[in-house]
Amino acid sequence: MRFTDTLAAAAGLLCATSGCSLFVDLSTEQCARDEDCGGTEDMPFACTDQVCTPIVRDEWSCFGEEVSAPADAPNELRYTAGLVDAIASRPLSGVSAKACNALDAECAEPVGDSTTSNADGVISVPLTRGFTGYIQLEQERLTPALLIVEDLNEENNRNDVPISTPAIWAAQAAVSGVALNPDLGRILFRALDCDGARASGIAVDVEPKNTDTARFYFIDGQPDFNASVTQGGPASVSTGSGGIINVPPGVARVSFTRDDIGEEIESFSVTVRPGFVTLVYAGPTSRDPIVPEEP
């Protein structure tokens, strides 16, 4: 029986007989390796000096780390994304996708062949290691979008990538009392922590901006132009997310900052186009898996 199983059994016995007092003799050898300690995903343990100790996770520890690929790592990688209707959260099939280098602002020379999202709304775009640029997403009835890809170093997944229609954008702007300038661009952003959870308390900014530029965060599923940071919660289209409208076209710098300590965790140079929505994500891509919806 593993240490944590023994500990749980002992706790149950003591709770039943003596009011839930529990003492562990740390001088006793408890383990030889981490596997002896058991634990769960939410409460992991490690074997340290033959004693099982809880692992304290820092949900921000992965930011700023240099990601290096092993020498035998393949050069060909795939960027996978699940596209959904921003309002109904249904998969969007039939959306064309083509990869473009960061310096190719108009995507005049796409990288490789274009592809189309399948019945589950999933696109899978073949790219090469180190790719930096964007994936251009278009369908006749949808607002076109540019999904930012930054220094691709592993198989990447993005789930619940929201795409909306021009009518929905116009309606939300009218309700918020903010005018959309068709000569300017828009940005939608999402922040994930190192455990893949939709992050709370992240302030997002963009440069350059002008007097028409306005930022909002999704609060309880609705755009709030008075909010100052992201709202976390269970994974959905809106949690940990927000947007910036009326952004000058060209190259913009989007920064993500932890509001509690005032520390920038990530920033990106992104392409902004008139009438397009630029989709920007901060956080580990491998923790945002594509999960097809149940039929």
C-alpha positions in Angstrom: 0.0 0.0 0.0 1.4 3.4 -0.9 2.1 6.1 1.7 -0.9 8.3 0.8 -3.2 5.3 0.9 -1.9 4.3 4.3 -2.2 7.9 5.5 -5.8 8.1 4.3 -6.7 4.8 6.1 -5.0 5.9 9.3 -6.9 9.2 9.1 -10.2 7.4 8.7 -9.5 5.1 11.7 -8.4 8.0 13.9 -11.4 10.1 12.9 -13.7 7.2 13.9 -12.1 6.6 17.3 -10.5 9.7 18.6 -11.8 12.9 17.0 -9.5 13.2 14.0 -6.1 13.7 15.4 -3.3 12.6 13.1 0.4 12.5 13.7 3.0 11.3 11.2 6.4 10.1 12.3 8.8 11.8 9.8 11.7 9.8 11.1 10.3 6.6 9.6 11.3 5.7 6.0 8.2 6.3 3.9 9.4 6.0 0.3 12.2 5.2 -2.1 10.8 7.0 -5.1 8.0 9.4 -6.0 5.7 6.6 -7.1 5.6 5.2 -3.5 3.9 8.4 -2.4 0.9 8.2 -4.6 -1.1 11.4 -4.5 -3.5 12.8 -7.0 -3.4 15.3 -9.8 -4.8 18.0 -7.4 -2.6 16.9 -4.5 0.7 15.4 -5.8 3.5 14.1 -3.5 7.2 13.6 -4.0 9.8 11.5 -2.2 12.4 13.7 -0.6 15.0 12.1 1.7 12.7 9.1 2.0 9.8 11.2 3.3 6.7 11.9 1.2 6.1 15.6 1.0 3.4 17.6 -0.9 4.4 19.3 -4.1 3.5 23.0 -4.0 2.7 24.2 -7.5 3.3 27.7 -8.7 0.8 28.3 -11.5 3.1 30.9 -13.0 6.4 29.0 -12.9 6.4 28.1 -16.6 6.4 31.7 -17.8 9.7 33.0 -18.9 11.2 29.5 -19.2 13.3 28.8 -22.2 11.8 25.9 -24.2 14.4 23.8 -26.0 13.7 20.8 -28.1 15.8 17.6 -27.7 18.4 16.9 -30.4 16.3 14.2 -32.0 13.0 16.2 -32.0 11.2 16.2 -35.3 11.2 19.4 -37.3 7.7 18.9 -38.6 5.0 19.9 -36.1 1.2 20.4 -36.1 -0.8 23.3 -34.8 -4.3 22.1 -33.9 -7.2 24.4 -32.9 -10.9 23.8 -32.2 -13.0 26.6 -33.7 -16.3 27.4 -32.1 -19.1 29.9 -32.6 -18.4 32.7 -30.1 -22.1 32.8 -29.0 -23.4 29.3 -29.3 -20.1 27.5 -28.6 -20.9 25.0 -31.4 -18.0 23.7 -33.6 -17.5 25.6 -36.8 -16.9 23.4 -39.8 -15.8 24.5 -43.2 -13.6 27.4 -42.1 -10.5 27.7 -44.3 -7.1 28.0 -42.6 -3.7 29.0 -44.1 -0.5 29.7 -42.3 1.4 32.9 -42.9 4.8 34.2 -41.7 4.8 37.1 -39.3 6.5 39.4 -41.8 3.9 38.6 -44.5 1.2 41.1 -43.2 -1.2 40.4 -46.0 -0.4 36.6 -46.3 0.6 37.1 -49.9 2.8 33.9 -49.7 1.1 31.3 -47.5 3.2 28.6 -45.9 2.1 25.3 -47.3 -1.4 24.3 -48.4 -4.5 25.6 -46.9 -6.8 23.3 -44.9 -10.5 23.4 -43.7 -12.0 22.7 -40.3 -13.7 19.4 -40.0 -17.2 18.5 -38.6 -15.8 19.0 -35.0 -14.5 22.4 -35.9 -10.9 21.2 -35.7 -8.1 22.4 -38.0 -4.7 20.8 -38.0 -2.0 22.8 -39.8 1.4 21.3 -40.6 4.2 23.7 -39.7 8.0 23.6 -38.8 9.7 24.0 -35.5 10.3 27.7 -34.6 7.5 29.0 -36.8 6.3 32.5 -35.8 3.3 34.0 -37.6 -0.4 33.4 -37.8 -3.1 31.2 -39.2 -5.6 33.1 -41.3 -9.2 31.9 -40.7 -12.0 32.7 -43.1 -15.6 31.7 -43.9 -18.1 33.8 -45.9 -20.5 34.5 -43.0 -17.8 35.0 -40.3 -15.6 37.9 -39.3 -12.1 36.8 -40.6 -9.5 36.1 -37.9 -5.7 35.8 -37.5 -4.7 33.1 -34.9 -1.3 34.1 -33.6 1.5 31.4 -33.4 4.6 32.3 -31.5 7.9 30.4 -31.8 6.4 26.9 -32.3 8.4 24.4 -30.3 6.0 21.5 -29.6 2.7 20.1 -30.9 0.3 22.9 -30.1 -3.4 22.7 -29.2 -5.9 25.5 -28.8 -9.4 24.8 -27.6 -12.6 26.9 -27.9 -11.1 29.4 -30.4 -14.0 31.8 -30.7 -15.1 33.2 -34.1 -18.1 35.5 -34.5 -20.1 37.2 -37.2 -20.1 40.8 -38.2 -23.7 41.1 -36.9 -22.7 39.9 -33.4 -19.8 42.3 -33.3 -22.0 45.2 -34.3 -24.7 44.2 -31.7 -22.2 43.9 -28.8 -20.7 47.2 -29.7 -24.1 48.9 -29.9 -25.1 47.5 -26.4 -21.8 48.7 -25.0 -22.1 52.1 -26.6 -18.8 51.7 -28.4 -18.4 52.4 -32.1 -16.5 49.9 -34.3 -14.2 51.6 -36.8 -14.0 49.5 -40.0 -10.6 51.0 -40.8 -9.1 49.6 -37.6 -8.6 46.1 -36.2 -9.7 44.1 -33.2 -7.9 41.7 -30.8 -9.4 38.9 -28.7 -7.1 37.4 -26.0 -7.1 34.6 -23.5 -4.8 33.9 -20.5 -4.0 30.4 -19.2 -1.8 29.6 -16.2 0.8 26.9 -16.2 -1.8 24.3 -15.1 -3.9 25.2 -18.2 -6.6 26.9 -16.1 -8.3 30.1 -17.4 -6.4 32.7 -15.5 -7.9 35.4 -13.2 -6.3 38.8 -12.5 -4.5 39.3 -15.8 -4.4 42.9 -17.2 -3.8 43.1 -21.0 -2.6 46.1 -22.9 -1.7 47.0 -26.5 0.6 49.4 -28.2 0.1 51.4 -30.3 -3.4 52.6 -29.6 -5.4 55.8 -30.2 -8.4 57.6 -28.7 -10.8 55.2 -30.3 -9.1 52.1 -28.8 -11.2 50.4 -26.1 -10.5 47.3 -24.0 -13.0 44.9 -22.3 -12.9 41.7 -20.3 -15.5 39.0 -20.2 -17.2 39.1 -16.8 -19.8 36.4 -16.3 -19.8 35.8 -20.0 -20.5 39.4 -21.0 -18.0 42.1 -22.3 -17.3 44.7 -19.6 -15.5 47.8 -20.7 -15.1 48.9 -17.0 -13.4 45.7 -15.8 -9.6 45.9 -15.3 -8.5 42.2 -15.3 -9.5 38.8 -16.6 -12.1 36.6 -14.7 -11.1 32.9 -14.4 -13.3 29.9 -13.9 -14.2 26.7 -15.7 -13.1 26.5 -19.3 -15.5 28.2 -21.7 -15.3 30.6 -24.6 -15.2 33.6 -22.4 -13.3 32.7 -19.1 -9.9 34.2 -18.8 -10.6 36.3 -21.9 -11.3 39.8 -23.2 -10.7 42.0 -26.2 -9.5 45.3 -27.6 -11.3 47.1 -30.4 -10.2 49.8 -32.8 -6.6 48.9 -32.8 -4.4 50.7 -35.4 -3.5 48.3 -38.3 0.1 47.0 -38.7 2.2 45.4 -36.0 1.0 45.8 -32.4 2.5 44.7 -29.1 0.2 42.9 -26.7 1.3 42.4 -23.1 -0.1 40.3 -20.3 0.6 41.4 -16.7 -0.2 39.9 -13.3 -2.2 42.6 -11.7 -1.5 41.4 -8.1 2.3 42.0 -8.4 2.5 44.2 -11.5 4.7 41.7 -13.3 4.5 41.2 -17.1 4.3 37.5 -17.8 4.2 37.5 -21.6 4.1 39.8 -24.6 3.8 39.3 -28.3 4.2 41.3 -31.5 1.1 40.5 -33.6 -0.4 41.4 -37.0 -3.5 43.6 -36.9 -5.6 44.2 -40.0 -8.7 46.3 -40.7 -11.9 44.3 -40.2 -10.0 41.2 -38.9 -9.9 39.9 -35.4 -6.4 38.9 -34.1 -6.5 36.0 -31.6 -3.8 36.1 -29.0 -3.1 33.5 -26.2 -0.8 33.6 -23.2 0.0 30.4 -21.5 1.1 26.8 -22.3 -0.4 25.4 -25.5 0.0 21.7 -24.6 -2.4 22.1 -21.6 -5.3 23.3 -23.8 -6.3 20.1 -25.4 -8.9 19.7 -28.2 -11.9 17.8 -26.8 -14.6 17.2 -29.4 -18.1 17.8 -28.1 -20.4 14.9 -27.4 -22.9 14.2 -30.2 
